[in-house]
Amino acid sequence: MTDWFAEQLLQWYDQHGRKDLPWHRDPSAYRIWVSEIMLQQTQVTTVIPYFERFMERFPTVEALAAASTDEVMGYWSGLGYYARARNLHKAAITVVEEHGGAFPASKDLIQALPGIGRSTAAAIVAQAHGQRAAILDGNAKRVLARYHAVEGWPGRTAVANELWEHAEAHTPDERIQAYTQAIMDLGAMVCTRRRPGCAACPVREGCLAYGRNNPEAYPGSKPKKEKPEKSVWMLVIEDGEGRILLEQRPPSGIWGGLMSFPEADPALQPEELPEHCETALGLETSEPETQEPFRHTFSHYHLWIRPVRLTAISTRALQDDRSRSWLHRESALEAGLPAPIRRLLG
């Protein structure tokens, strides 16, 4: 039996919900999975062009598994949170090697794949297979936290457990695809983080936060901690042919596996950078031309990027390192690049 909350959501969805998103067309488990991973921490409007381009290049899980990590990262470049792309590629390889290329239909098997959590696995089986499975993405958390006035930050286990109980209780037995999209749409379109549109909300009559006139108090915020600040020299080195030196970052850590500029210790003075290029890279360079630094923020710290442009006078002693490449600007822009690196190349 469908409860009042779910009934109201489904009626609202029939009139106002989003039914023609790209992943709704041919909603296979593979397409739903890719969309769900892209939508983590990212707005729908941002995801759509990335999703369409990604699907054009990797229309099947086999195509994704067969691609190189570098190519996958190139198609992800600009979406951020790059561990998502690495896990997506690893999971595709697992599906091909362990499941014969057939994306699993079991929530438990899906959740065992790299980068897939409980809510994402539920969203895949609900939307691709119509299985009853409760989701609890960021939008659903906000809707349920307000509706039930759940106190505290959902990152805490006790708070998350309480929200999961509500999610399970409200999930209907029928029209599961529509309900799953409805609760996500309500959070994205009406029950927004700031200035929620309570007047247009189909469940406001039962919403405890609305009754208390303080919906923005829910869900509770993560306890604030000052982010540390770091800085680094980014060495934008160009040779006589107009090529830029890029190097591939280690697979783990920030921008893992992406191409970036060589870096230098921020303690070095600008006039010491040519010597650094010679000892660390085997490059003889011109005098440095420093540029205005700018800040890039990660989830756990702020990074001050201090760009400096140098011209390579001689590359004969460049250390043999397969992770480094000289690329013309056009080719570099096609590689997997973090947003700040793309900005410096643009």
Summary of the structure (lengths in Angstrom):
residues: 346
radius of gyration: 24.0
end to end distance: 56.5
largest distance: 75.6
contacts: 1062
relative contact order: 0.11
helix: 48%
strand: 13%
